[in-house]
């Protein structure tokens, strides 16, 4: 094992760990280092496909930042919540079990050998491993058996940089308080701090920085100003959806970054289209929406629970779901089924992606209880198809051709179940000669199992033209890479990168 390792932990969730690691992957790769991201344990329903397995979306983005192909070793344990009390456990890319929270925490040490095996493989192939923790090490009640934060750091004898988000308030207490609650050995692993998301002049925090350093005896390695272009990058945590509309700048195509159900009648106007998405309780792979949100000809509205779907939409997208039957019930509970049926009667278009596709059919049957109690749930009936959930999971990257526009799609699939019926004779796309999805006889209702399709520029532009919208924006992938370059430059300007490299040491006991 030749790689040096440095671990980044946070004072809490959503303090910017994933974003900072992505930016540092690009910054160190630009210095000529072979750098790889690693997250021992992640929890997210926004998964990416890597070599036929699943990893967290953040690690796929970090791999892109490092100019690497994503690999299942970069996130060896992925937890995908299926209900309030349980989650699917993905180990080295493959589904290993479905466990309650209590069962997982009692058994998580069983997964440590796989975590260490993945880390060793990466360490043998690269110069530098940037390790991202999960949640916070300050949750000392979870320390026994931990494999995500200090437990893993202890296994490989890694130094730790602790990240706090100043915009939340109380960052001094966050950092010093985390040290205070850790035992001496764990506290000793923390070698420095990063303060993220500063708004205003960082020089105004000089006294606070000095106080932290004096009180802890550890350096503040950087005060990082807010990076507004982070909104251009795929988000992993569903918390990002709470402010997703605010991420889209106001423009003629997006006249208001807030959710609005008023303003004009349905139908694209002046080359612009309004796309509405209900925010399902168990929404998954919601980065499907990112290229549409970025398109200059689109106003995309994510509708939270408790709000009706606006009547002026040109297209309603039913997104992916980690638990399709439960989200079908949630959709009805919100009254969104009534809104969608009314939209369809007015001649509006509907697109279902993966779980959303299954909801558009007549029934979703789960005879083996894969998502909960065995049984069947009635769908919306907008497509003449039926879905049966089966234990065999499809996880693959693929290329396809959209039938209606004859454009190429690069995408991926992550789903349980088979969907069949008369409308499947009109496929949404062809994967080679194999049909995918279904389309209604009038062409206005469609479903597909293809995630990530809208990252394909030609397909996205052709699809939006069907709505009367113009997308003359730049390539989506080019935008992501340019944003990663900008993020790397931003971090390099505000962090002592040489000091970070000096902290990184060869991994020990792993």
MOWOSUL-V858442 format. One record per residue. N is the residue number from 1. RES is the residue in one small letter. PHI is phi in whole degrees, 0 to 359 (* if undefined). PSI is psi in whole degrees, 0 to 359 (999 if undefined). Layout:
BEGIN
n=N res=RES phi=PHI psi=PSI
n=N res=RES phi=PHI psi=PSI
END
This chain:
BEGIN
n=1 res=x phi=* psi=123
n=2 res=x phi=247 psi=344
n=3 res=x phi=287 psi=149
n=4 res=x phi=271 psi=155
n=5 res=x phi=227 psi=147
n=6 res=x phi=216 psi=131
n=7 res=x phi=253 psi=141
n=8 res=x phi=245 psi=118
n=9 res=x phi=244 psi=165
n=10 res=x phi=237 psi=159
n=11 res=x phi=286 psi=351
n=12 res=x phi=185 psi=181
n=13 res=x phi=286 psi=153
n=14 res=x phi=62 psi=37
n=15 res=x phi=261 psi=2
n=16 res=x phi=106 psi=14
n=17 res=x phi=302 psi=310
n=18 res=x phi=298 psi=317
n=19 res=x phi=295 psi=316
n=20 res=x phi=295 psi=317
n=21 res=x phi=298 psi=320
n=22 res=x phi=299 psi=313
n=23 res=x phi=296 psi=322
n=24 res=x phi=289 psi=327
n=25 res=x phi=302 psi=315
n=26 res=x phi=291 psi=318
n=27 res=x phi=297 psi=315
n=28 res=x phi=285 psi=328
n=29 res=x phi=297 psi=322
n=30 res=x phi=293 psi=341
n=31 res=x phi=274 psi=2
n=32 res=x phi=92 psi=7
n=33 res=x phi=275 psi=146
n=34 res=x phi=274 psi=105
n=35 res=x phi=242 psi=140
n=36 res=x phi=228 psi=143
n=37 res=x phi=276 psi=157
n=38 res=x phi=207 psi=130
n=39 res=x phi=229 psi=111
n=40 res=x phi=302 psi=315
n=41 res=x phi=221 psi=129
n=42 res=x phi=232 psi=155
n=43 res=x phi=231 psi=115
n=44 res=x phi=193 psi=145
n=45 res=x phi=262 psi=6
n=46 res=x phi=258 psi=80
n=47 res=x phi=266 psi=157
n=48 res=x phi=242 psi=157
n=49 res=x phi=264 psi=130
n=50 res=x phi=227 psi=109
n=51 res=x phi=52 psi=46
n=52 res=x phi=82 psi=5
n=53 res=x phi=233 psi=179
n=54 res=x phi=249 psi=138
n=55 res=x phi=222 psi=168
n=56 res=x phi=296 psi=145
n=57 res=x phi=301 psi=324
n=58 res=x phi=297 psi=321
n=59 res=x phi=290 psi=328
n=60 res=x phi=295 psi=319
n=61 res=x phi=293 psi=319
n=62 res=x phi=297 psi=323
n=63 res=x phi=298 psi=316
n=64 res=x phi=301 psi=318
n=65 res=x phi=299 psi=322
n=66 res=x phi=278 psi=2
n=67 res=x phi=61 psi=43
n=68 res=x phi=241 psi=159
n=69 res=x phi=282 psi=130
n=70 res=x phi=303 psi=143
n=71 res=x phi=225 psi=146
n=72 res=x phi=298 psi=336
n=73 res=x phi=293 psi=342
n=74 res=x phi=287 psi=342
n=75 res=x phi=210 psi=79
n=76 res=x phi=290 psi=336
n=77 res=x phi=235 psi=118
n=78 res=x phi=238 psi=124
n=79 res=x phi=258 psi=125
n=80 res=x phi=244 psi=101
n=81 res=x phi=302 psi=131
n=82 res=x phi=252 psi=338
n=83 res=x phi=205 psi=181
n=84 res=x phi=298 psi=333
n=85 res=x phi=243 psi=358
n=86 res=x phi=214 psi=164
n=87 res=x phi=212 psi=151
n=88 res=x phi=282 psi=133
n=89 res=x phi=256 psi=116
n=90 res=x phi=257 psi=122
n=91 res=x phi=242 psi=122
n=92 res=x phi=47 psi=44
n=93 res=x phi=92 psi=344
n=94 res=x phi=245 psi=146
n=95 res=x phi=295 psi=123
n=96 res=x phi=252 psi=327
n=97 res=x phi=190 psi=165
n=98 res=x phi=240 psi=119
n=99 res=x phi=231 psi=148
n=100 res=x phi=292 psi=162
n=101 res=x phi=302 psi=317
n=102 res=x phi=297 psi=316
n=103 res=x phi=295 psi=320
n=104 res=x phi=296 psi=314
n=105 res=x phi=295 psi=330
n=106 res=x phi=283 psi=340
n=107 res=x phi=247 psi=0
n=108 res=x phi=298 psi=334
n=109 res=x phi=297 psi=338
n=110 res=x phi=298 psi=335
n=111 res=x phi=267 psi=355
n=112 res=x phi=298 psi=318
n=113 res=x phi=304 psi=319
n=114 res=x phi=294 psi=321
n=115 res=x phi=299 psi=313
n=116 res=x phi=292 psi=323
n=117 res=x phi=299 psi=315
n=118 res=x phi=296 psi=318
n=119 res=x phi=298 psi=317
n=120 res=x phi=300 psi=319
n=121 res=x phi=297 psi=317
n=122 res=x phi=295 psi=317
n=123 res=x phi=296 psi=330
n=124 res=x phi=286 psi=341
n=125 res=x phi=253 psi=351
n=126 res=x phi=225 psi=168
n=127 res=x phi=275 psi=325
n=128 res=x phi=217 psi=131
n=129 res=x phi=246 psi=122
n=130 res=x phi=260 psi=112
n=131 res=x phi=261 psi=133
n=132 res=x phi=250 psi=129
n=133 res=x phi=281 psi=184
n=134 res=x phi=227 psi=133
n=135 res=x phi=64 psi=235
n=136 res=x phi=213 psi=142
n=137 res=x phi=291 psi=346
n=138 res=x phi=292 psi=348
n=139 res=x phi=281 psi=69
n=140 res=x phi=293 psi=341
n=141 res=x phi=294 psi=344
n=142 res=x phi=257 psi=7
n=143 res=x phi=294 psi=318
n=144 res=x phi=296 psi=122
n=145 res=x phi=84 psi=4
n=146 res=x phi=298 psi=137
n=147 res=x phi=236 psi=4
n=148 res=x phi=255 psi=329
n=149 res=x phi=236 psi=250
n=150 res=x phi=293 psi=332
n=151 res=x phi=299 psi=316
n=152 res=x phi=289 psi=318
n=153 res=x phi=303 psi=321
n=154 res=x phi=293 psi=323
n=155 res=x phi=297 psi=323
n=156 res=x phi=253 psi=4
n=157 res=x phi=57 psi=49
n=158 res=x phi=264 psi=141
n=159 res=x phi=287 psi=156
n=160 res=x phi=233 psi=137
n=161 res=x phi=252 psi=128
n=162 res=x phi=261 psi=130
n=163 res=x phi=251 psi=132
n=164 res=x phi=236 psi=151
n=165 res=x phi=256 psi=108
n=166 res=x phi=290 psi=335
n=167 res=x phi=291 psi=340
n=168 res=x phi=283 psi=344
n=169 res=x phi=89 psi=147
n=170 res=x phi=72 psi=31
n=171 res=x phi=294 psi=329
n=172 res=x phi=297 psi=315
n=173 res=x phi=293 psi=324
n=174 res=x phi=302 psi=311
n=175 res=x phi=287 psi=308
n=176 res=x phi=292 psi=322
n=177 res=x phi=296 psi=323
n=178 res=x phi=299 psi=314
n=179 res=x phi=301 psi=320
n=180 res=x phi=294 psi=326
n=181 res=x phi=271 psi=347
n=182 res=x phi=281 psi=152
n=183 res=x phi=288 psi=169
n=184 res=x phi=299 psi=320
n=185 res=x phi=295 psi=315
n=186 res=x phi=292 psi=317
n=187 res=x phi=300 psi=325
n=188 res=x phi=293 psi=341
n=189 res=x phi=284 psi=338
n=190 res=x phi=283 psi=116
n=191 res=x phi=256 psi=348
n=192 res=x phi=182 psi=177
n=193 res=x phi=230 psi=151
n=194 res=x phi=237 psi=134
n=195 res=x phi=251 psi=117
n=196 res=x phi=256 psi=158
n=197 res=x phi=68 psi=41
n=198 res=x phi=281 psi=133
n=199 res=x phi=251 psi=123
n=200 res=x phi=109 psi=202
n=201 res=x phi=273 psi=114
n=202 res=x phi=302 psi=336
n=203 res=x phi=298 psi=336
n=204 res=x phi=292 psi=346
n=205 res=x phi=263 psi=12
n=206 res=x phi=303 psi=316
n=207 res=x phi=293 psi=321
n=208 res=x phi=296 psi=319
n=209 res=x phi=298 psi=315
n=210 res=x phi=297 psi=321
n=211 res=x phi=298 psi=314
n=212 res=x phi=299 psi=314
n=213 res=x phi=294 psi=319
n=214 res=x phi=292 psi=318
n=215 res=x phi=288 psi=327
n=216 res=x phi=257 psi=339
n=217 res=x phi=72 psi=20
n=218 res=x phi=232 psi=148
n=219 res=x phi=280 psi=148
n=220 res=x phi=273 psi=111
n=221 res=x phi=277 psi=351
n=222 res=x phi=177 psi=146
n=223 res=x phi=246 psi=111
n=224 res=x phi=260 psi=115
n=225 res=x phi=296 psi=156
n=226 res=x phi=308 psi=136
n=227 res=x phi=247 psi=93
n=228 res=x phi=297 psi=334
n=229 res=x phi=287 psi=359
n=230 res=x phi=303 psi=334
n=231 res=x phi=296 psi=342
n=232 res=x phi=280 psi=346
n=233 res=x phi=265 psi=150
n=234 res=x phi=299 psi=133
n=235 res=x phi=266 psi=149
n=236 res=x phi=260 psi=322
n=237 res=x phi=272 psi=134
n=238 res=x phi=297 psi=345
n=239 res=x phi=303 psi=330
n=240 res=x phi=297 psi=335
n=241 res=x phi=291 psi=340
n=242 res=x phi=293 psi=337
n=243 res=x phi=236 psi=21
n=244 res=x phi=300 psi=320
n=245 res=x phi=293 psi=327
n=246 res=x phi=291 psi=345
n=247 res=x phi=287 psi=336
n=248 res=x phi=272 psi=118
n=249 res=x phi=293 psi=149
n=250 res=x phi=295 psi=138
n=251 res=x phi=199 psi=170
n=252 res=x phi=304 psi=328
n=253 res=x phi=279 psi=337
n=254 res=x phi=227 psi=71
n=255 res=x phi=297 psi=338
n=256 res=x phi=218 psi=127
n=257 res=x phi=284 psi=359
n=258 res=x phi=264 psi=161
n=259 res=x phi=290 psi=132
n=260 res=x phi=216 psi=136
n=261 res=x phi=250 psi=11
n=262 res=x phi=231 psi=167
n=263 res=x phi=132 psi=323
n=264 res=x phi=196 psi=164
n=265 res=x phi=283 psi=167
n=266 res=x phi=294 psi=147
n=267 res=x phi=121 psi=129
n=268 res=x phi=301 psi=138
n=269 res=x phi=233 psi=129
n=270 res=x phi=59 psi=34
n=271 res=x phi=80 psi=13
n=272 res=x phi=240 psi=152
n=273 res=x phi=224 psi=148
n=274 res=x phi=254 psi=120
n=275 res=x phi=248 psi=129
n=276 res=x phi=245 psi=139
n=277 res=x phi=227 psi=119
n=278 res=x phi=288 psi=133
n=279 res=x phi=274 psi=92
n=280 res=x phi=296 psi=154
n=281 res=x phi=296 psi=326
n=282 res=x phi=242 psi=39
n=283 res=x phi=303 psi=140
n=284 res=x phi=226 psi=152
n=285 res=x phi=51 psi=44
n=286 res=x phi=286 psi=354
n=287 res=x phi=290 psi=352
n=288 res=x phi=308 psi=331
n=289 res=x phi=276 psi=342
n=290 res=x phi=303 psi=314
n=291 res=x phi=296 psi=329
n=292 res=x phi=288 psi=319
n=293 res=x phi=298 psi=326
n=294 res=x phi=279 psi=344
n=295 res=x phi=291 psi=131
n=296 res=x phi=294 psi=341
n=297 res=x phi=265 psi=15
n=298 res=x phi=232 psi=137
n=299 res=x phi=249 psi=113
n=300 res=x phi=253 psi=125
n=301 res=x phi=245 psi=119
n=302 res=x phi=268 psi=118
n=303 res=x phi=264 psi=120
n=304 res=x phi=282 psi=164
n=305 res=x phi=305 psi=144
n=306 res=x phi=91 psi=356
n=307 res=x phi=242 psi=141
n=308 res=x phi=286 psi=151
n=309 res=x phi=290 psi=133
n=310 res=x phi=295 psi=148
n=311 res=x phi=276 psi=357
n=312 res=x phi=260 psi=12
n=313 res=x phi=288 psi=143
n=314 res=x phi=273 psi=330
n=315 res=x phi=216 psi=135
n=316 res=x phi=253 psi=127
n=317 res=x phi=254 psi=125
n=318 res=x phi=267 psi=114
n=319 res=x phi=278 psi=181
n=320 res=x phi=293 psi=159
n=321 res=x phi=217 psi=143
n=322 res=x phi=280 psi=341
n=323 res=x phi=217 psi=92
n=324 res=x phi=296 psi=315
n=325 res=x phi=295 psi=319
n=326 res=x phi=295 psi=321
n=327 res=x phi=287 psi=332
n=328 res=x phi=297 psi=318
n=329 res=x phi=294 psi=321
n=330 res=x phi=296 psi=319
n=331 res=x phi=301 psi=317
n=332 res=x phi=291 psi=322
n=333 res=x phi=301 psi=324
n=334 res=x phi=280 psi=351
n=335 res=x phi=79 psi=9
n=336 res=x phi=290 psi=335
n=337 res=x phi=299 psi=321
n=338 res=x phi=295 psi=318
n=339 res=x phi=296 psi=318
n=340 res=x phi=291 psi=318
n=341 res=x phi=295 psi=321
n=342 res=x phi=295 psi=319
n=343 res=x phi=301 psi=316
n=344 res=x phi=294 psi=321
n=345 res=x phi=296 psi=329
n=346 res=x phi=281 psi=1
n=347 res=x phi=93 psi=11
n=348 res=x phi=286 psi=160
n=349 res=x phi=264 psi=149
n=350 res=x phi=224 psi=135
n=351 res=x phi=234 psi=126
n=352 res=x phi=253 psi=133
n=353 res=x phi=246 psi=120
n=354 res=x phi=56 psi=250
n=355 res=x phi=303 psi=324
n=356 res=x phi=296 psi=325
n=357 res=x phi=296 psi=315
n=358 res=x phi=299 psi=323
n=359 res=x phi=293 psi=335
n=360 res=x phi=286 psi=343
n=361 res=x phi=278 psi=187
n=362 res=x phi=283 psi=316
n=363 res=x phi=216 psi=154
n=364 res=x phi=236 psi=110
n=365 res=x phi=256 psi=137
n=366 res=x phi=230 psi=74
n=367 res=x phi=295 psi=335
n=368 res=x phi=260 psi=4
n=369 res=x phi=67 psi=39
n=370 res=x phi=290 psi=331
n=371 res=x phi=251 psi=4
n=372 res=x phi=153 psi=218
n=373 res=x phi=294 psi=137
n=374 res=x phi=302 psi=148
n=375 res=x phi=155 psi=194
n=376 res=x phi=222 psi=150
n=377 res=x phi=233 psi=136
n=378 res=x phi=288 psi=135
n=379 res=x phi=270 psi=194
n=380 res=x phi=283 psi=338
n=381 res=x phi=73 psi=19
n=382 res=x phi=278 psi=342
n=383 res=x phi=239 psi=141
n=384 res=x phi=275 psi=72
n=385 res=x phi=217 psi=163
n=386 res=x phi=226 psi=147
n=387 res=x phi=242 psi=136
n=388 res=x phi=241 psi=120
n=389 res=x phi=283 psi=132
n=390 res=x phi=233 psi=162
n=391 res=x phi=289 psi=341
n=392 res=x phi=282 psi=123
n=393 res=x phi=258 psi=131
n=394 res=x phi=268 psi=119
n=395 res=x phi=224 psi=109
n=396 res=x phi=196 psi=152
n=397 res=x phi=272 psi=149
n=398 res=x phi=206 psi=163
n=399 res=x phi=239 psi=148
n=400 res=x phi=211 psi=177
n=401 res=x phi=228 psi=124
n=402 res=x phi=290 psi=124
n=403 res=x phi=294 psi=314
n=404 res=x phi=293 psi=327
n=405 res=x phi=247 psi=356
n=406 res=x phi=54 psi=45
n=407 res=x phi=242 psi=153
n=408 res=x phi=280 psi=146
n=409 res=x phi=230 psi=132
n=410 res=x phi=252 psi=124
n=411 res=x phi=208 psi=188
n=412 res=x phi=212 psi=160
n=413 res=x phi=236 psi=136
n=414 res=x phi=218 psi=103
n=415 res=x phi=198 psi=154
n=416 res=x phi=259 psi=145
n=417 res=x phi=108 psi=161
n=418 res=x phi=236 psi=137
n=419 res=x phi=239 psi=124
n=420 res=x phi=223 psi=162
n=421 res=x phi=150 psi=173
n=422 res=x phi=304 psi=320
n=423 res=x phi=290 psi=342
n=424 res=x phi=291 psi=347
n=425 res=x phi=291 psi=344
n=426 res=x phi=251 psi=86
n=427 res=x phi=289 psi=152
n=428 res=x phi=290 psi=318
n=429 res=x phi=213 psi=165
n=430 res=x phi=241 psi=126
n=431 res=x phi=260 psi=94
n=432 res=x phi=66 psi=242
n=433 res=x phi=258 psi=0
n=434 res=x phi=270 psi=126
n=435 res=x phi=285 psi=146
n=436 res=x phi=235 psi=135
n=437 res=x phi=75 psi=194
n=438 res=x phi=205 psi=156
n=439 res=x phi=222 psi=139
n=440 res=x phi=291 psi=164
n=441 res=x phi=300 psi=326
n=442 res=x phi=272 psi=359
n=443 res=x phi=79 psi=2
n=444 res=x phi=268 psi=341
n=445 res=x phi=245 psi=129
n=446 res=x phi=216 psi=152
n=447 res=x phi=221 psi=151
n=448 res=x phi=209 psi=153
n=449 res=x phi=266 psi=3
n=450 res=x phi=274 psi=114
n=451 res=x phi=271 psi=152
n=452 res=x phi=76 psi=9
n=453 res=x phi=298 psi=326
n=454 res=x phi=286 psi=354
n=455 res=x phi=287 psi=343
n=456 res=x phi=280 psi=112
n=457 res=x phi=299 psi=314
n=458 res=x phi=296 psi=317
n=459 res=x phi=296 psi=312
n=460 res=x phi=302 psi=315
n=461 res=x phi=294 psi=319
n=462 res=x phi=292 psi=319
n=463 res=x phi=298 psi=316
n=464 res=x phi=292 psi=329
n=465 res=x phi=298 psi=329
n=466 res=x phi=297 psi=333
n=467 res=x phi=270 psi=358
n=468 res=x phi=83 psi=16
n=469 res=x phi=256 psi=148
n=470 res=x phi=253 psi=131
n=471 res=x phi=238 psi=92
n=472 res=x phi=257 psi=19
n=473 res=x phi=285 psi=177
n=474 res=x phi=288 psi=169
n=475 res=x phi=304 psi=137
n=476 res=x phi=296 psi=315
n=477 res=x phi=296 psi=323
n=478 res=x phi=295 psi=323
n=479 res=x phi=295 psi=317
n=480 res=x phi=298 psi=314
n=481 res=x phi=294 psi=321
n=482 res=x phi=295 psi=323
n=483 res=x phi=292 psi=321
n=484 res=x phi=296 psi=321
n=485 res=x phi=299 psi=316
n=486 res=x phi=295 psi=321
n=487 res=x phi=297 psi=316
n=488 res=x phi=300 psi=317
n=489 res=x phi=295 psi=321
n=490 res=x phi=299 psi=313
n=491 res=x phi=291 psi=320
n=492 res=x phi=298 psi=330
n=493 res=x phi=284 psi=333
n=494 res=x phi=244 psi=356
n=495 res=x phi=238 psi=145
n=496 res=x phi=279 psi=92
n=497 res=x phi=294 psi=326
n=498 res=x phi=296 psi=322
n=499 res=x phi=295 psi=322
n=500 res=x phi=298 psi=314
n=501 res=x phi=298 psi=323
n=502 res=x phi=296 psi=329
n=503 res=x phi=287 psi=326
n=504 res=x phi=296 psi=133
n=505 res=x phi=231 psi=157
n=506 res=x phi=303 psi=135
n=507 res=x phi=300 psi=144
n=508 res=x phi=265 psi=264
n=509 res=x phi=289 psi=343
n=510 res=x phi=300 psi=999
END
